[in-house]
């Protein structure tokens, strides 16, 4: 098949959706398909044909709109056999959103601001943002106009959200969970000794729940201080440095920044804490489990459906500080967390990137 994918930044280092698109495209090429990636920016990859669309770089709303318009123009001239869209184009045979439902994301984004004044201000900006309105319009266009042949949700949570939001039958939506490279993300042969190493990994520290995690660790530190929080990602650390000082846990917190080999950071941790306000299906969570880490997350993470009491903890809300404290305290028990980590790895062996590519290949072939 000639398979088209559209992603503004075709670079696996930029985020979860970008990493997924890159991995999926690479696997399709290895299976003998012709893969065309429509992007604004992208890295050259053997076998993948990059079609760089000349889009307006700013303002953001114009970049968003011009990407969708230029994509539509190009595929009318030279269409692929089947087009997989991620919610950033007008045209898609198969629609697969990685950002979730825009309205629900916006509600959860607003909820992630603890300060009432800041929350009110952010709500005003988001609800009156031209860029947000255009993103929502483009993301929903192919569904509301019945231009896509199949909708694929990346979690059961997202399937429910989409069915309710678009008023469509749930059984018309296929669910294909994200996949993980289980050859790359593997458990450590020997877990590190010493204090409990808690990993937090995100590009957006606020939305993924760093503040409630810090507050929970502030409570834990009143009883014991034999832990080390390692924060990986490109988030804004300056927002949290004063809070860390106020909680008096500075010596227990390390900012790692972005890492070229995140799999090594996972292997050097004992557990992952991901108290997110919203994730359609967090790859971070799944990579953690594949790496043999017990994982703490929230019900607002689509990947939480993969976590039972045998693999980690799912709390209702990020600011359920008591629930997070209870989970963290339980995981100080080395034998307990090792058993949980082994079961997490076993669970993720059923959610590999190859199995994801199998499912997506079958779906795309039906509409090629």
N, C-alpha and C positions, 0 to 999 in steps of 0.2 A: 504493500500500500504506500501511497504518498500521503504521509501524515503531517498535518500542520499543527503547530503549537504557537501560542502567542503569550509572551511574557516580556514586560518592558525591560527588565534587567536579567539577561540570561547569564547568571553567575551564581554558582552554588554557595558562595560565601555571603550573599546578601540577605538571605532569609530562608524560612522554611519552604515557602511556595517555590522560590527560585531553585532551592536544592532539589526539591521533588521534580520540577520540570527538567532540570539538567539530568538527573539520574534516569528518569523515564525515557527521555530522548536518547540517551546513550544506549539503553537496553534495546530500544526499538531498532536502532542502527545495527546492533549486533545480531538482531534477528532477521536482518535482510531488508528492512523497510527503508524507504527514502523519507528522511525527516527534514522538514522545513520549519525553522524557528523564526517567527516574526518578533523583532525586538527593537528597542531604542538603542540599547547598549548590550554587548554580549562578548563572551570570550570564544575565540575560535576553538572548535573541537573537531577532531577527525571524524569524517563521515556525516557531520551535521551541517546542513546548508543554512547559514545565517542570512536572513533578509532584514537588514537594518532599515527601519522606517525613519524617514527624515521628519521628526516631530519637533514641535516648538518646545524648547527646554523649560520655559517659564512664561507666565505663572503656572502653578501646578494644574489648575483646572483646564488650561489650554493644552498642556502636555497630555493630560488624561484624554481629552476630547480628540486631539489631533492624532493620537495613537490609534484610537478606535476608527476614525475616519480613514486614515491612511491604510490601515489593515483592510478595511472593507473595499477600498479602491483596488488594492493589489490583488486580492483573491478573486475579484470579478474578472480581472485580466488573466490570471493564471491560478485557478483554484486547485488545491490539493484534493485527493480523493475523499478525505475526511478531515474535518477541522475540530480540534479539541480546544475549547475556550475555558479560560479561568476567571471569567467575569469582567474582563477588561476590553471586550470587543463586542461589536453589534452582531457579528456572524459567528455561529458555532453549531456544528452538528451535534456535538456532545458537550454539555455544560458541566463543569466541575469547579465549584467555588472552593478556594482554600481560605478565604477570609471570613466566611460565614455570611449570614444575612446582615446587610449594612445597618438596618435599623437596630437590630439587637446588639451588634458590635458597638454602635454609638451609645446606647443606653449603658452598656457595661464600661465603656471608655469613660463616660461621665462619672459612673459610680466609683471609678478607681481613684478619684481625687478625694482625699480625706477632708481637706479644708472646705467648709461650706461655701465660703466666698469664691474660692478658686473653682469649686465644682459648678457653681452658678454661672460664673464667667465662661468656663469651658463649654457648658451647655449652650450658652448664647452663641458662642463662636461656631460650634459644630452645627447647630440647627440653622444658622444663617450663612453657612459656608457654601460658596458657589462650587468649590471643588467637591465637597461631600455630596451635593445634589447631583452633580454631573456623574460622579462615580456610581451613585445609587441608580441613576437612570440607565447608564450603560450596563451595569451589572445585571439589571432586571429586564432589559430590553428584549433579549432573545427568548426569555421565558414568557413574558407577558404578551408577546406577539406570536407565540408558538413557532418561532423560527428554529428552535433546537429540537432535535429528535429524541434526545435522552438527557435526563438530569442525573448526575452522579453525585451523591453526598459522601463526604470523606469520614463521616461518623453517624451513628444512629441519632445522636443529639442534633446534628445539623439537619438530618432528614426530617425530624420532627419540627424544627424551626422553619424549614423551607416549606413543608406541607402546610403549616399553619399560616405563614406569611403570604404565600401565593394562593392559598385556598385550593390546593390540588390534592389528589388522593395520594396517601403515603406509598401505596404499592406501585405507583408510577415512577418512583425514585429508586434507583439502585444505590446500594451502599458498598463502597470499596474503601476500606480503611487505608490510611497511609502505610507505606512499607519502609522498612529499615534495612540498610546494608549490614546484615548480621555477620558478615566476614570482617567488616571494619570495626563495628561496635561489638566488642566481645568482653567478657569478664576478665579481670586481672587474674593471673595465675596464683598470685599470693596477695591478699589484701594488705594495705599498709597498716602498720601498728600505730599506736599513739592515740591522740584525741580523736573524737568522732569528727570526720570530715564531711561536712554538709555542702553540697554543690547547689548553686543557684545559677542558671544559665538563661540569658534573655538579651534581646536587642532593645526592648522597651522595659526598663526596670519597674516602672510604675504599674503598667498594665498587667505585668506578670506577677505582681504581688511582693516586691521586695520589702516595702514598708511593713506590711503585716508579719512577714517572716522575721524582720529585725525586732519587732515588738515581742513576738513569741520568744525569740532568743534572749531578749532582755529579761523575760520572766524565767526562762531556764537558768540564766546566769545567777539568779538569786540563790539557787541551790547547788549548782555545779558549773564549772567553767572549763571543763575538759572537752571543749569542742572548738572547731575551726570552720567558719563559714567562708567558702571560696566563691566569689562572684565573677562569673565569666560572661563577657559580652561587651557591646559598645554603648551601653546605657550611660546616663548622666550621673556620675558618682557624686558630684558636688551637692546634689539634692539630699543626699543621705549621710554625708559626713558629720553634720551637726547632730543628727538623730543618733548616730553611732556613739558620738561622744557623750550625749545626754544619757544614753543607756549604759554607758561605761563598759562597752564591749569592744573597744577599739583594737585591743590585742588579739581578739578572737575573730577578726574580720579581715580578709584579704581581697583586694580587687585585682583580678587577673587580666582584665581587658579582653580583646579578641584573641583567639588562639588558632594557629594554623592547623593544629591537630587536636580538635576537641575530644576525639576518642581517647587520647591519652589522659586528658583531664578527668573524664568519666572513670577510667580505670583506677585513677589515683584517689577516688572519692569513696565514701562508705554509703551515702544515701543522696538522693536528690529531693529538694523541696521546690515545688512549682505551684504556689498558691495563686494561680492565675484568675483574673477577672473574666477573661474570655479567650478561648482557643477552640477553633473548629475541630481540630485534632492535632494536638501538640506533638511535633516530631521530637522535640527535646525530651518529652516524657517517654516516648517509645525508644529513643536511643539510650536513655537511662536504663530502662528495663532490659534492653538487649545487652547492656553492659553489666548486668547482674546487680543493679542497685535497687533496693526498696525505694518506692517513690511516693511522695506526699503531694497531692494535688487537690483540685476542687471539682465539684459537679459541673462547673462552667467550662470544663475541658472535655471535648468530645472523646479524647483518648482515655478518660476516666472509666469508661465502660470496660476497659481491658484490665482494670485493677480491682481485684477482690481483696478480701481480708488476708489472702495468702501472699499477695505481691506488694502491698503498700496500704496507704490510707487515703480515703477520699472524704474531704470535709465539705460542708455545704457552701460556705462563703469564705473568701480570703480573710476577712476580719473575724473569723471564728478562732480567736487567739487561743482560747482554752483547748479547742480540739487539736490545734496544731502543736501546742505544748505537750499534750498527752501523746501524740504520735512521735514527736521527737524524743521524748523521754523513753518511750518503749524501745526505740531503735538504738539506744546506748548499749543494749544487750547484744553482744557480738554474735553469739550463736543464733539468736532469734533473727537478727538482720541477715545473717549469712543464709539461713534457710529461706527467708523471704526473697533474697536476691536470686537464689538459684531458681525459685519458682517463677520469678519475674522473667528471667532469661528463657525458661522453658515456654512460657506464654508467648513471648515475642518471636519464637522460632516459627510460629504460624503466620507471622505478619512480615515476611521478607519483601524486599523490593522486587524480587523476581516474581513472587506470587501476585503482587500488585500489578506488575506489568502483564502477567498472564490475563488477569481479569480485564484490565483496560484494553488489551489487544483484542479480546473477544468482543467487547462492547463496540469498539471502533469499527471492527470488521463488519458488523451488522449494518452500518450506515455509510460504508465506503462506496 
